[in-house]
Amino acid sequence: MPELRIAVVGAGILGRRYARVLHELEGAALAGVTSRTFERAQEVASAWGAPAYASVHELLHELPCDAVAVATPDHLHTDVVLAALRHGRHVLVEKPLATRAHEATAMVREARERGLVLQVNYSQRWVTEYAWIKQHIDDGVIGRPVLATSSKQDTSYVPTRMIAWAADTSPIFFMSSHDLDLVAWFFGARATRVVAHEQRGVLEARGIAVHDAVDALVRYDNGASASFHSSWIHPETWPTIVTERMTIIGERGVIHYEGRERRVSCFNDQGGENVSFTGPQTATEVEGRLEGGFRSSLAEFCRCVRSGEEPATSAARTLHVTETQLAIVASAAGDGVPTPVG
């Protein structure tokens, strides 16, 4: 089967990961790289034997390719995605799809009208422990899920030094995208209403105009509800850059996940078990190549491009996640005003 030639837009942390995985992935090839900084594009492209381009315009006009992977900052997805779609390329875009409602709907509409694949890289669905949790929920081990809690906490290294555009996003976009997608997936439901509050001051004192934390209560169309906490002001001395945990409570049981230990506890009225996971997670180096959920998500994108099937995490199917994020940000800005989703 001919290789799918896929270009990468963005040469930051995730752009570099895309380039490497595409170089290593069976049935795919890294076609080229572009970035806002040409020198960074050259660096990433040359590492994996691909050409670099000075702009998205140049890449789309001069490079024969089947698809584009978009790994630009959160707030800069839209122009690149629309340009790629209008040039007949399928697109895999990093989460979040967008940080503005009209941009998200424009991308979904463009892909639908052109009959092209537009997939959001919700790669955590392919991580072993989350797939395990989903299977146990679907098997009825804890009964119908009715409540969930999600907590994501980063150190201040992330908004102050890891990314230069923290003021243009939010921890709800940058950190909680995966959990919002996962909880809706676990519930088999869509959010209908949110109430959210923000905490400000710590990062603003350091010249970064963004909230320190957001807490949101989300109601779903099946009657379930979930709370989401995301903050990024832990001191840099904290043992890990990211701390995460999640609990799913069902009508007759509970599943709890500790991300740092990769440990899942599952208990119902018949008993329970504690399971520790090892092996590849999101992007783990194994015998010289990256394995895990990220690679599996890219493989799924390639499969859907070839088959014409709509991906499980297509922009259309997961638009409700972006709509939930936008409602959370709006509610928080309004000091907790109840906000409908969509």
C-alpha positions as CSV (number, residue, x, y, z in Angstrom):
1,M,0.0,0.0,0.0
2,P,1.4,3.4,-0.9
3,E,2.6,5.5,2.0
4,L,0.5,8.5,3.1
5,R,2.6,11.6,2.8
6,I,1.9,13.9,5.8
7,A,3.3,17.3,6.4
8,V,3.7,18.9,9.8
9,V,2.9,22.5,10.7
10,G,4.6,23.5,13.9
11,A,8.1,22.7,15.2
12,G,7.6,22.9,18.9
13,I,7.4,20.0,21.4
14,L,4.4,18.4,19.7
15,G,5.5,19.3,16.1
16,R,8.8,17.4,16.8
17,R,6.8,14.5,18.1
18,Y,4.6,14.4,15.0
19,A,7.6,14.5,12.8
20,R,9.3,11.6,14.5
21,V,6.3,9.4,14.7
22,L,5.4,10.0,11.1
23,H,9.0,9.1,10.1
24,E,8.6,5.8,12.1
25,L,5.0,4.9,11.4
26,E,4.4,2.1,8.9
27,G,2.4,3.2,5.9
28,A,3.2,6.9,6.5
29,A,6.0,9.3,5.6
30,L,7.0,12.7,6.8
31,A,6.5,14.9,3.7
32,G,7.8,18.2,5.1
33,V,7.8,20.7,7.9
34,T,7.0,24.3,8.3
35,S,6.9,26.6,11.3
36,R,6.7,30.3,12.2
37,T,10.5,30.1,12.6
38,F,12.2,28.7,9.5
39,E,15.3,27.7,11.4
40,R,13.2,25.5,13.7
41,A,11.4,23.9,10.8
42,Q,14.8,23.2,9.2
43,E,16.1,21.6,12.4
44,V,13.1,19.3,12.8
45,A,12.9,18.4,9.1
46,S,16.5,17.6,8.7
47,A,16.5,15.3,11.7
48,W,14.1,13.0,9.9
49,G,15.2,13.5,6.3
50,A,12.4,15.8,5.1
51,P,12.3,19.3,3.4
52,A,11.5,22.4,5.3
53,Y,9.3,25.2,4.1
54,A,9.2,28.9,5.0
55,S,5.5,29.2,5.3
56,V,2.2,27.2,5.2
57,H,1.4,28.9,1.9
58,E,4.7,27.6,0.4
59,L,4.2,24.1,1.8
60,L,0.6,23.7,0.5
61,H,1.5,25.1,-3.0
62,E,4.8,23.3,-3.5
63,L,4.7,20.1,-1.6
64,P,2.8,17.0,-2.9
65,C,1.2,15.5,0.2
66,D,-2.0,13.7,1.3
67,A,-2.5,15.3,4.7
68,V,-1.3,17.8,7.2
69,A,-0.7,17.5,11.0
70,V,-1.3,20.8,12.7
71,A,0.7,21.4,15.9
72,T,0.6,25.1,16.2
73,P,-0.3,26.9,19.5
74,D,-3.9,26.4,20.7
75,H,-5.2,29.7,19.3
76,L,-3.5,29.4,15.9
77,H,-5.1,26.2,14.5
78,T,-7.9,27.7,12.4
79,D,-6.1,29.5,9.6
80,V,-3.8,26.5,9.0
81,V,-6.6,23.9,9.1
82,L,-8.8,25.8,6.8
83,A,-6.0,26.5,4.3
84,A,-5.1,22.8,4.3
85,L,-8.7,21.7,3.8
86,R,-9.1,24.2,0.9
87,H,-6.1,22.7,-0.8
88,G,-7.6,19.2,-0.6
89,R,-5.6,17.9,2.3
90,H,-6.9,15.7,5.1
91,V,-6.0,17.2,8.6
92,L,-5.1,15.9,12.0
93,V,-5.1,18.8,14.4
94,E,-3.9,18.9,18.0
95,K,-6.4,19.5,20.8
96,P,-8.2,21.8,21.4
97,L,-9.8,22.1,18.0
98,A,-10.2,25.9,18.6
99,T,-10.5,28.5,21.3
100,R,-13.3,30.4,19.6
101,A,-16.8,29.0,18.6
102,H,-17.0,30.4,15.1
103,E,-13.5,29.0,14.3
104,A,-14.5,25.5,15.4
105,T,-17.7,25.4,13.4
106,A,-16.0,26.8,10.3
107,M,-13.4,24.0,10.4
108,V,-16.1,21.3,10.8
109,R,-18.2,22.8,8.0
110,E,-15.2,23.0,5.6
111,A,-14.2,19.4,6.2
112,R,-17.8,18.2,5.8
113,E,-18.4,20.2,2.5
114,R,-15.1,18.9,1.0
115,G,-15.5,15.3,2.2
116,L,-12.1,15.3,3.9
117,V,-11.0,13.8,7.2
118,L,-10.6,16.3,10.0
119,Q,-9.5,14.5,13.2
120,V,-8.7,16.0,16.6
121,N,-5.8,14.2,18.3
122,Y,-7.5,13.1,21.5
123,S,-4.8,10.5,21.8
124,Q,-5.6,9.5,25.4
125,R,-8.4,7.3,24.2
126,W,-5.7,4.9,23.0
127,V,-3.7,4.9,26.2
128,T,-3.9,1.5,27.8
129,E,-5.4,2.5,31.2
130,Y,-8.1,4.7,29.8
131,A,-9.1,2.0,27.3
132,W,-9.3,-0.4,30.3
133,I,-11.5,2.0,32.2
134,K,-13.8,2.5,29.1
135,Q,-14.1,-1.3,28.7
136,H,-15.0,-1.8,32.3
137,I,-17.7,0.9,32.2
138,D,-19.1,-0.5,29.0
139,D,-19.1,-4.0,30.6
140,G,-21.3,-2.6,33.4
141,V,-18.8,-3.3,36.1
142,I,-19.7,-0.1,38.0
143,G,-23.2,0.3,36.6
144,R,-24.4,3.4,34.9
145,P,-21.8,6.2,35.5
146,V,-23.4,9.1,37.2
147,L,-20.6,11.2,38.6
148,A,-17.0,12.0,37.7
149,T,-14.2,14.2,39.0
150,S,-11.1,15.2,37.1
151,S,-8.0,17.1,38.5
152,K,-5.1,18.3,36.4
153,Q,-2.4,20.4,38.0
154,D,0.8,21.6,36.3
155,T,3.8,23.4,37.8
156,S,4.3,27.1,36.9
157,Y,7.1,25.9,34.5
158,V,4.3,25.3,31.9
159,P,2.8,28.8,31.6
160,T,6.0,30.7,32.3
161,R,8.7,28.8,30.5
162,M,7.4,25.8,28.5
163,I,5.0,27.8,26.3
164,A,5.3,31.5,25.3
165,W,1.6,31.9,24.6
166,A,-0.1,31.0,27.9
167,A,-2.1,34.3,27.8
168,D,-3.7,33.1,24.6
169,T,-5.1,29.9,26.0
170,S,-6.4,28.5,29.3
171,P,-5.7,25.4,31.4
172,I,-9.2,24.4,30.3
173,F,-7.9,24.2,26.7
174,F,-4.2,23.3,27.3
175,M,-4.7,20.8,30.2
176,S,-8.3,19.6,30.4
177,S,-9.1,18.9,26.8
178,H,-8.3,15.2,27.1
179,D,-10.3,14.7,30.3
180,L,-13.3,16.5,29.0
181,D,-13.2,14.2,26.0
182,L,-12.6,11.1,28.1
183,V,-15.4,11.8,30.6
184,A,-17.9,12.4,27.7
185,W,-16.7,9.2,26.1
186,F,-17.0,7.3,29.4
187,F,-20.5,8.7,30.0
188,G,-21.6,8.2,26.3
189,A,-23.1,11.7,26.7
190,R,-22.8,15.3,25.8
191,A,-22.6,18.3,28.1
192,T,-25.6,20.6,28.3
193,R,-24.8,23.2,30.9
194,V,-21.8,24.4,33.0
195,V,-21.0,26.5,36.0
196,A,-17.4,27.6,36.4
197,H,-15.2,29.8,38.5
198,E,-11.7,31.1,37.9
199,Q,-8.8,32.1,40.3
200,R,-6.5,34.8,39.2
201,G,-3.5,36.7,40.5
202,V,-0.4,34.6,40.7
203,L,0.4,34.5,37.0
204,E,-0.9,38.0,36.4
205,A,1.7,39.2,39.0
206,R,4.3,37.6,36.7
207,G,3.0,39.5,33.7
208,I,0.9,36.7,32.2
209,A,-2.7,37.7,31.7
210,V,-4.4,34.4,32.3
211,H,-6.2,32.7,35.1
212,D,-4.3,30.5,37.6
213,A,-7.0,27.9,37.9
214,V,-10.5,27.0,36.7
215,D,-13.1,24.8,38.5
216,A,-16.2,23.7,36.5
217,L,-19.3,21.7,37.2
218,V,-20.7,20.1,34.0
219,R,-24.1,18.6,33.5
220,Y,-24.7,16.0,30.8
221,D,-27.7,15.1,28.7
222,N,-28.0,11.6,30.4
223,G,-28.4,13.2,33.8
224,A,-24.8,12.6,34.9
225,S,-22.5,15.4,36.1
226,A,-18.8,15.9,36.5
227,S,-16.4,18.4,38.1
228,F,-13.1,19.5,36.4
229,H,-10.2,21.3,38.1
230,S,-7.2,22.6,36.2
231,S,-4.5,24.8,37.6
232,W,-0.9,25.5,36.6
233,I,0.8,27.3,39.5
234,H,2.4,24.4,41.5
235,P,6.0,25.4,42.4
236,E,8.6,24.0,40.0
237,T,10.1,22.0,42.9
238,W,7.0,19.7,42.7
239,P,8.1,16.2,41.8
240,T,6.3,16.1,38.4
241,I,5.4,18.7,35.9
242,V,1.9,17.2,35.7
243,T,-0.3,15.7,38.4
244,E,-3.5,14.1,37.4
245,R,-6.3,11.9,38.8
246,M,-9.8,11.0,37.8
247,T,-12.7,9.2,39.5
248,I,-15.8,7.8,37.8
249,I,-18.7,6.9,40.1
250,G,-21.4,4.6,38.9
251,E,-24.7,3.4,40.4
252,R,-23.0,0.4,42.0
253,G,-19.3,1.0,41.8
254,V,-16.4,3.3,41.4
255,I,-13.2,3.6,39.3
256,H,-10.3,5.8,40.5
257,Y,-7.2,6.6,38.5
258,E,-3.9,8.0,39.8
259,G,-2.0,9.3,36.8
260,R,1.4,9.6,38.5
261,E,1.4,5.9,39.5
262,R,-0.6,4.7,36.5
263,R,-2.8,2.9,39.0
264,V,-6.5,2.1,38.7
265,S,-8.7,1.0,41.5
266,C,-12.1,-0.5,40.6
267,F,-14.7,-1.5,43.2
268,N,-18.3,-2.6,43.1
269,D,-20.7,-4.4,45.5
270,Q,-19.0,-7.7,44.6
271,G,-15.5,-6.7,45.5
272,G,-12.7,-4.9,43.7
273,E,-9.2,-4.8,42.2
274,N,-6.2,-2.6,42.0
275,V,-4.3,-2.6,38.7
276,S,-1.0,-1.0,37.9
277,F,-0.1,-0.3,34.3
278,T,3.3,-0.4,32.7
279,G,4.5,-0.2,29.1
280,P,4.0,2.6,26.6
281,Q,1.6,5.4,27.7
282,T,1.3,8.5,25.5
283,A,4.7,8.7,23.7
284,T,7.1,6.2,25.3
285,E,10.4,5.3,23.7
286,V,10.6,1.6,23.1
287,E,13.6,0.1,21.2
288,G,14.4,3.3,19.4
289,R,10.9,4.5,18.4
290,L,7.9,6.2,20.1
291,E,5.0,3.9,21.1
292,G,1.7,4.6,22.9
293,G,-1.5,6.5,22.5
294,F,-0.1,9.2,20.3
295,R,1.2,6.8,17.7
296,S,-2.1,4.8,17.8
297,S,-4.1,8.0,17.2
298,L,-1.9,8.8,14.1
299,A,-2.3,5.3,12.9
300,E,-6.1,5.6,13.2
301,F,-6.0,8.9,11.2
302,C,-4.1,7.1,8.4
303,R,-6.6,4.3,8.5
304,C,-9.5,6.6,8.1
305,V,-7.9,8.6,5.4
306,R,-7.5,5.4,3.4
307,S,-10.9,4.0,4.1
308,G,-12.9,7.2,4.1
309,E,-14.4,6.3,7.5
310,E,-15.1,9.1,9.9
311,P,-12.7,8.9,12.9
312,A,-14.1,8.4,16.4
313,T,-12.4,11.7,17.3
314,S,-13.3,13.6,14.2
315,A,-13.9,17.4,14.7
316,A,-17.6,16.9,14.0
317,R,-18.0,14.1,16.6
318,T,-16.0,15.9,19.2
319,L,-17.2,19.5,18.6
320,H,-19.2,19.2,21.8
321,V,-16.0,19.0,23.7
322,T,-14.8,22.4,22.3
323,E,-18.3,23.8,23.0
324,T,-18.0,22.6,26.6
325,Q,-14.6,24.3,27.0
326,L,-16.0,27.6,25.5
327,A,-19.0,27.5,27.9
328,I,-16.6,26.9,30.9
329,V,-14.4,29.9,30.0
330,A,-17.5,32.1,29.5
331,S,-19.0,31.0,32.8
332,A,-15.8,31.6,34.6
333,A,-15.4,35.0,33.1
334,G,-18.9,35.7,34.3
335,D,-18.1,34.7,37.9
336,G,-20.0,31.4,37.8
337,V,-23.0,32.4,35.6
338,P,-24.8,29.2,34.4
339,T,-23.9,28.8,30.8
340,P,-25.5,26.4,28.2
341,V,-23.2,24.4,26.0
342,G,-23.4,24.9,22.3
